[in-house]
Amino acid sequence: MQKALKPIDLTKVLLPFENKWVALSQDQKKVLGSGKTLKEAANQAEKTKKRYLFLKVPPFDISYAPSIR
């Protein structure tokens, strides 16, 4: 049986990066790069020589609810 994944609260980590692209460390605890474009975030993250993943931080004044048709 697989273990259930625990949710990760990224609120404090992502708060300064509203409406920007961020490159998160694989453990999702550090921002390794950020920018208005994905390329800017990638350029910063590549300098760290660490593995990372990208996330677009939405504006905080809107809500997002996915829907299924």
Contact map, one row per residue, 1 for C-alpha under 8 A:
111000000000000000000000000000000000000000000000000000000000000000000
111100000000000000000000000000000000000000000000000000000000000000000
111110000000000000000000000000000000000000000000000000000000000000000
011111000000000000000000000000000000000000000000000000000000000000000
001111100000000000000000000000000000000000000000000000000000000000000
000111110000000000000000000000000000000000000000000000000000000000000
000011111000000000000000000000000000000000000000000000000000000000000
000001111100000000000000000000000000000000000000000000000000000000000
000000111111000000000000000000000000000000000000000000000000000000000
000000011111110000000000000110000000000000000000000000000000000000000
000000001111111000000000000000000000000000000000000000000000000000000
000000001111111000000000000000000000000000000000000000000000000000000
000000000111111100000000000011100000000000000000000000000000000000000
000000000111111111000000000000000000000000000000000000001000000000000
000000000011111111000000000000000000000000000000000000000000000000000
000000000000111111000000000000000000000000000000000000000000000000000
000000000000011111111100000000000100000000000000000000001000000000000
000000000000011111110000000000000000000000000000000000001111000000000
000000000000000011111000000000000001000000000000000000011111000000000
000000000000000011111100000000000111100000000000000000011100000000000
000000000000000010111110000000000111110010000000000001111000000000000
000000000000000010011111000000111110010010000000000001111000000000000
000000000000000000001111100000111100000011001000000111100000000000000
000000000000000000000111111111111000000000000000000111100000000000000
000000000000000000000011111111110000000000000000011110000000000000000
000000000000000000000001111110000000000000000000001110000000000000000
000000000000000000000001111111000000000000000000000000000000000000000
000000000100000000000001111111100000000000000000000000000000000000000
000000000100100000000001111111100000000000000000000000000000000000000
000000000000100000000001101111110000000000000000000000000000000000000
000000000000100000000111100111111100000000000000000000000000000000000
000000000000000000000111100001111100000000011001000100000000000000000
000000000000000000000111000000111110000111111000000000000000000000000
000000000000000010011110000000111111010111011000000000000000000000000
000000000000000000011100000000001111111110000000000000000000000000000
000000000000000000111000000000000111110110000000000000000000000000000
000000000000000000011000000000000011111110000000000000000000000000000
000000000000000000001100000000000111111111000000000001000000000000000
000000000000000000000000000000000010111111100000000000000000000000000
000000000000000000000000000000001111111111110000000000000000000000000
000000000000000000001110000000001111111111111000000000000000000000000
000000000000000000000010000000001100011111111100000000000000000000000
000000000000000000000000000000001000001111111110000000000000000000000
000000000000000000000000000000011100000111111111000000000000000000000
000000000000000000000010000000011100000011111111110100000000000000000
000000000000000000000000000000000000000001111111110000000000000000000
000000000000000000000000000000000000000000111111100000000000000000000
000000000000000000000000000000010000000000011111110000000000000000000
000000000000000000000000000000000000000000001111111000000000000000000
000000000000000000000000100000000000000000001101111100000000000000000
000000000000000000000000110000000000000000000000111110000000000000000
000000000000000000000011110000010000000000001000011111000000000000000
000000000000000000000011110000000000000000000000001111100000000000000
000000000000000000001111000000000000010000000000000111110000000000000
000000000000000000001111000000000000000000000000000011111000000000000
000000000000000000111100000000000000000000000000000001111100000000000
000000000000010011111100000000000000000000000000000000111110000000000
000000000000000001110000000000000000000000000000000000011111010000000
000000000000000001100000000000000000000000000000000000001111110000000
000000000000000001100000000000000000000000000000000000000111111000000
000000000000000000000000000000000000000000000000000000000011111000000
000000000000000000000000000000000000000000000000000000000111111100000
000000000000000000000000000000000000000000000000000000000001111110000
000000000000000000000000000000000000000000000000000000000000011111000
000000000000000000000000000000000000000000000000000000000000001111100
000000000000000000000000000000000000000000000000000000000000000111110
000000000000000000000000000000000000000000000000000000000000000011111
000000000000000000000000000000000000000000000000000000000000000001111
000000000000000000000000000000000000000000000000000000000000000000111
